[in-house]
Amino acid sequence: MARKLLECSLSDKLCVVREQQYEIIIIPTILVGTFLILLAVILWLFIRGQRAQQQSPGLQGIAPVPPSRGLSWEAAGHGGSVFVPLKETSVESLLRTTTHALAKLQVPREQLSEVLEQIHSGSCGAIYRTKMYTGDPAKPKSVVLKALKEPAGLHEVQDFLGRIQFYQHLGKHENLVQLQGCCTEELPLYMLLEDVAQGDLLSFLWTCRRDVMTMDGLLYDLTEKQVYHIGRQVLRALEFLQDKHLFHGDVAARNILIQSDLTAKLCGLGLAYEVHVRGAIPATHIVPLKWLAPERLLLRPAGIKGDVWSFGILLYEMVTLGAPPYPEVPPTGILQHLQRRKIMKRPTSCTHTMYGLMKSCWRWSEESRPSLKELHSRLEIAARTANDKAVLQVPELVVPELYAAVAGISMDSLSYNYSVL
Ligand SMILES: Nc1ncnc2c1ncn2[C@@H]1O[C@H](COP(=O)(O)OP(=O)(O)OP(=O)(O)O)[C@@H](O)[C@H]1O
């Protein structure tokens, strides 16, 4: 507070003093000013955070996905074969319109067993194993049922129907998991797939580390020659996708299903579908970083050569019986690691020939990586002289939680058959 005497002389008995209460003006001004500055800083931080999220790979080893390359206009869904009517405004009318297109695939719900065994929680909802009664009731067929999670809005229903039509559009290939039918006349919506009962390759590889007898008829041993055998089947599936101007985008042992005769089937076609309908890779789709090629990590347009890179990681997974890639690198440090031109060292269980193949997949520039066709013929040649006797062995057992942390993947994406043996 400041006091000011107003023209007083010494003889004055009374003198007027004016008090100026500056704090009444200054303190609120300072408070308002500080508040505005704080607000501006918060806004700036928020905008910067949003931009960083769009520009850089996501947190915890999982990346949003960049645009795609090499897709034709038609294959990108602008005239392709996935026709989910977008103009429908209610779920009921959408189901009515689409049921016609999916008529041949419809399976009456009463042909499905009510007993559902959940095997996974998938991207659209739970994934179950159940029985389908067609023809001979004594011989039901085991199928995998993907259910759209409820409650589902118009957008989710459109997306799920689109996924079913995508499988229909792809058609049959022995190394892709096959669509068996669907139930889409009313909610809840189901997609029915052939049951590849032995489950995913990653769980299989982990089980190969154990010296166990299993009841499922599958021999949990793997030789170098068998690694090439599985690898060639995966390449066949990728070539099939490439012929349709598609790529997989998430090639990894967890996305390969394996049968008792070592037939391999590529699954996890969600990203290929999204690229097919949108012509670009949606930022919402998350993919573990350690399997991604540098161009994907840098959010540049992606294509089949990104699958070639991931195929090299898949070879590493097989030959190490399911070790996490780059165990010494934190998932979020992978781009920096690759920018220093560092790749994984040759695992002790890996021959120089196989390591040569991996290294060719991990060339920084996409152009210098082999095409699927070249890779396929190199694998064929390598398989001729590969060891078919020595069983790959890794003494350490896998702790799935630790694996998930080192690999940079969520526990949800692990199928985890391993633990039930
Ligand atoms: N046909 C199948 N037979 C046996 N197991 C299957 C089958 N389909 C899926 N699974 C199991 O469910 C897991 C997840 O499958 P998938 O990746 O196809 O599901 P998703 O989450 O719906 O993926 P996407 O959205 O990429 O299609 C697989 O790793 C496997 O363990």
The ligand as an SDF file (V2000), in Angstrom:
LIG
                    3D

 31 33  0  0  0  0  0  0  0  0999 V2000
   -8.1650  -70.5940  -37.5760 N   0  0  0  0  0  0  0  0  0  0  0  0
   -7.5430  -70.6450  -36.4030 C   0  0  0  0  0  0  0  0  0  0  0  0
   -7.1920  -71.8220  -35.8540 N   0  0  0  0  0  0  0  0  0  0  0  0
   -6.5710  -71.8830  -34.6520 C   0  0  0  0  0  0  0  0  0  0  0  0
   -6.2600  -70.8110  -33.9210 N   0  0  0  0  0  0  0  0  0  0  0  0
   -6.5880  -69.6070  -34.4150 C   0  0  0  0  0  0  0  0  0  0  0  0
   -7.2490  -69.4570  -35.6720 C   0  0  0  0  0  0  0  0  0  0  0  0
   -7.4460  -68.1500  -35.9110 N   0  0  0  0  0  0  0  0  0  0  0  0
   -6.9300  -67.5070  -34.8630 C   0  0  0  0  0  0  0  0  0  0  0  0
   -6.4280  -68.3640  -33.9540 N   0  0  0  0  0  0  0  0  0  0  0  0
   -5.7860  -68.0260  -32.6680 C   0  0  0  0  0  0  0  0  0  0  0  0
   -6.1050  -66.6810  -32.3580 O   0  0  0  0  0  0  0  0  0  0  0  0
   -4.9200  -65.8720  -32.4070 C   0  0  0  0  0  0  0  0  0  0  0  0
   -5.2540  -64.5320  -33.0260 C   0  0  0  0  0  0  0  0  0  0  0  0
   -5.6600  -64.7220  -34.3550 O   0  0  0  0  0  0  0  0  0  0  0  0
   -5.7420  -63.5230  -35.3940 P   0  0  0  0  0  0  0  0  0  0  0  0
   -4.4140  -62.8360  -35.3950 O   0  0  0  0  0  0  0  0  0  0  0  0
   -6.2670  -64.0130  -36.6920 O   0  0  0  0  0  0  0  0  0  0  0  0
   -6.8250  -62.6350  -34.6490 O   0  0  0  0  0  0  0  0  0  0  0  0
   -7.2180  -61.1280  -34.7310 P   0  0  0  0  0  0  0  0  0  0  0  0
   -6.8990  -60.4750  -33.4440 O   0  0  0  0  0  0  0  0  0  0  0  0
   -8.6610  -61.1150  -35.1430 O   0  0  0  0  0  0  0  0  0  0  0  0
   -6.2560  -60.5470  -35.8350 O   0  0  0  0  0  0  0  0  0  0  0  0
   -6.5630  -59.6840  -37.1150 P   0  0  0  0  0  0  0  0  0  0  0  0
   -7.3680  -58.5050  -36.7190 O   0  0  0  0  0  0  0  0  0  0  0  0
   -5.1880  -59.3380  -37.5820 O   0  0  0  0  0  0  0  0  0  0  0  0
   -7.2860  -60.6190  -38.0500 O   0  0  0  0  0  0  0  0  0  0  0  0
   -3.9090  -66.6780  -33.1970 C   0  0  0  0  0  0  0  0  0  0  0  0
   -2.5810  -66.3690  -32.8200 O   0  0  0  0  0  0  0  0  0  0  0  0
   -4.2830  -68.0990  -32.8110 C   0  0  0  0  0  0  0  0  0  0  0  0
   -3.7290  -68.4210  -31.5670 O   0  0  0  0  0  0  0  0  0  0  0  0
  1  2  1  0
  2  3  1  0
  2  7  2  0
  3  4  2  0
  4  5  1  0
  5  6  2  0
  6  7  1  0
  6 10  1  0
  7  8  1  0
  8  9  2  0
  9 10  1  0
 10 11  1  0
 11 12  1  0
 11 30  1  0
 12 13  1  0
 13 14  1  0
 13 28  1  0
 14 15  1  0
 15 16  1  0
 16 17  2  0
 16 18  1  0
 16 19  1  0
 19 20  1  0
 20 21  2  0
 20 22  1  0
 20 23  1  0
 23 24  1  0
 24 25  2  0
 24 26  1  0
 24 27  1  0
 28 29  1  0
 28 30  1  0
 30 31  1  0
M  END
$$$$
